[in-house]
Amino acid sequence: MNSVLNISAYRFVGIADPLALRDRLAPRAGVLGLLGTILIAREGINLFLAGAPEAVRTFLDDLRADGRFTGLEAKESWSQRQPFRKLLVKVKREIIRMNRPAIQPAAGRAPALDAATLKRWLDDGHDDEGRPVVTLDTRNAFEVDQGTFEGALDWRLRKFSEFPAALQAHATELAGKTVVSFCTGGIRCEKAAILMREAGLDHVWQLDGGILKYFETAGAAHFRGHCFVFDERELLDARLAPANADQDSGCGGV
C-alpha cells in the first residue's frame, strides 16, 4: 500500500531573509517527521518532501499561511516507503543554479503552457497558429537518457548552468518555431524560457508543472521512458509510481 506522500513544489518570490525562513521551516518539518530537501534563496523556494499525508499537508498549510507562498501548488505522488534518508534545509545563492542573476522569474514569468494544450499540439504536429512545435529538454543528459518526449531537443547538458552557452550555440535551430521548454517539475524550464525570450526568440513557452504535471494530465502520450527524480525511487512512470515496481507501466521503453 502506498502510504507515503511525496511532494515537489517551488515558487520564485523575493525572500529578503533566507536564513530566517530556514530557521523557521527546518524545525517545523522536523517535528512533522518529514524528510527531503528544502532549498531557499533570495529568489524563492524549492522543496522535495515526503512523509505521512497529514504531516505533509499540515506543512504545506503552514507554508501557505505566509503571504509569499499563498496558492503554492505542489505536485503529489505516492510510494510504499520513505524515499529520502534525511531532512536538509539549505540556503543557497539560487534555488536552481543558472549563474545569470539578471534572470528573475519573480519579476515576471515566461508564458506557461498547460499539459493538455501541449498534448494537443503534439497530436497535431503544430501550434494553434500552424507553426512547428519543438520540445526542449532542459534537464541534465543522464536524466534525459531515462526518458523524454518524442523528438525532444537534447543539448547534452551536464548541469543546468551550461544552458546559456548551449542556447547561444543552438539558437538558430529554434528560429521560426514554437519552443516548449520542459523539465521535471517546472523550475528549470521556467528560467530557460525567460532566457530564450530575452535572447530574441518570440514563440517560447514553459511546460507548466513540468513532466510530473504532464503525467497527471496527459499520461504517457508522446513521452518515452520514465521521469528521473532525485530520491531513492529514481524513476517514475506516467502513473507517478516508481517505475521499478512495475516495468509494464505503459510508458514505453527507457
N, C-alpha and C positions, 0 to 999 in steps of 0.2 A: 504494500500500500504506500502510495506517495504521500507522505505526511509532512515533508519539509518544503516550505515555501521559499523560493528563490526570487529575488527581485533585482532588476537593474534600473537605474534612473540617473538622470543628470539634469542640470539646469545651468545655463550661462546667466549669471546675475552678479552684479557688483557686491563683493564681500570686503568691507573695509578692514575687518579684523579677523582673518582666518584662524589665528591661534585661539581667540576667544570662542569661536564656533567649535573648533576641535575640542576644546576643554569642556564644552557643554555636551557635545554629541557622544564622545567616547565613553564616559561613564554611563550614559543612558543606554547606549547599545549594549554595553557590558551587563548591566543589570537585567536587561531583557533576554540575555543569553544568545545574542546574535553574533554570528561570525561572518567574516568577509572583509571588504575594504571600503573605506570612505576616503576619498581624496578631496581636499579643499584648497582652493587658491583664490586670489583676488578676483579671478574671472568667473568663479562659480563652484559647483559641487558635482561630484561623480561618485556613485556608490553601487556596490555589488554586495548584497547581504542575503543571508539565509538563516532560517530558524523556524520556530513554531509559528503557524499562521497568525495567531492572535498577537504574538510579540512583534512580528514584522509590521503588522498593520497599526499597532499602537505606536511604534517608532515613526512610521510614516505620518500618522495623525499629528504627533508631536512636532515633526519637522514642518508640516504644512501650516501649523499654527503660527509659524514665523512668516510674516508677510512676504518675505523674499521668495518663499517656496510654496505659496498658496497655489493650488492647482497642479503641483508637481505630479507628473504621470510616471508610474512605474510599470515596467513590463514584467509579467509574472510567469514562472514556470515551476514545476514540481519535481521532487526527487525523493527516493526512498531513504536516503541518508544525507547527512550534512556534507556538502561538497567542499567546505573550507576548513582549514585546520586551526585558524586563529582569527582574531579581530585586529585589523590595522586601521588606524585613523591618522592620516598624514596630511601635513600642509606642504604644498608643492608650488612651484612657480606657475605651472599651468596644469589644469586637470587633464588635458591631453596635449602633449608637447608638439608644437609645430615650429617654435623659435621664430615666430612672426608676431611680435607684440602688438602690431597695428591691427591685426585681425581680432576684432572684439565682437563676438556674436551677441553679447548682451546689448550692444548698441543697435542691433538690427539683424535679423536672420535673413538668410537667403530663402527664396520661396521653397516651401516644403510640399512634396507630392505624396499623397496618400497611397497606400498599398494597392487598393482596388483600381485606382487610375493607372498605376504602373502596370499592373497585370493586363489591363485593357489595352494599353499602348503596346505592350509586348505581344499580345494576341494579334493586334492589327499590324504590327511592324512599323508604326509611325505614331506621332502625337496627333492631337486634335487639329493641328494646322497642316498636317501632311509631312512634317519634317521627319527624317530618320531619327530613331531613338537609339542612343548608346548608353549602356550602364557602365559606370566606372567604379571599380572596386578600390577603395581607399585603405584597405587593410594590409597587413604585412603578408609577404609572399607565402609563408608557411600556413597562414590562416586560409588564404585563397586556395591553396592546394587541397584543403579538406572539403571545399565546396564553394560554389559561386553561381551567379546567374549565367545562363547560356550566352556565350559570346561576349561576356563582360570584358572590358579592358582591364588588363592587369599589368601594372608598371613594375612589378617585382620589387616592391618596397621592402627594405629590411626593417625600417622603422618609420613612423609617420612623419618625423621631421625631414625625411627625404622628399616628401610630397611636393614642396615648392619647386625644387630643382627638376623633378620629374615632369611637372606641369610645364615648365619652361621648355623642356626638351620635346614635349609631345603636343603642345597647344595647337599647332596647325592641323593635327589629326581631328580635332574637335570642331573646327570651323564649320558653320552651316548646319550643325546637328543639334538636337536636343540632348543634353547630357544629364543623366541622373546619377549623382554620386551616392554610394551606399557603403555601409559598414555594419558592424554587429548590432549596435543599439541606437546609432544616430549621431554620436558625439564627433567622430572623426569626419564623417561626411558633411556635417554642418560647417565646420571650419573650412573644409575643402571647397565647398560650394561658394562660400564667401570669397575665397581667394581666386577662384576661377572667374567670378563675376568682376572682381577688381582687375583681373588680367584682361578684361575686354570681351569675354565670352557672354553672349546675350541670352542664350536659352539654357540656363543651368538650374537644376533642381536638386534638392537633397531628399532622399527617401525618408520620410517622416517615421521615426522609430526604428529605422534600420531593418536588418534581416529578421530580427526577432518579432517586430510588429508585422512585417510582411507575412511571416509564417502564421501568425494569429489570424490574419485576414484572408490570405490567398493560398495558404498551404504550400505545397511544393511546386506550384505552377512556375515553369521557366527556371527553376533552380535545380542544380545538380550537385549531389553530395550532401554534406552536413555543415552546420554552422559551428565553428570553433568558439569555445568560451574559455575564459581564463580561470577555471576552477577544476576540481577533480572529475567533473563529468566530461570535460574536454570537448565532446561533440554532442550537439542537439539535432534531432531530426525535425521535420516540419510540424510534428505534434508538440514540439518543445519538450520532448522527452529525451533522456540520454540515449544516444544512438547505439551504444554498445549493449544496451539492454534488449534490443530487438533489431537485428540487422535487416529485417524485412520491413523497413519503415515506409517504403514507397517514395523515398526522396531521391532515388537514383543512386548510382554507384559513386563512390568517392574517387 
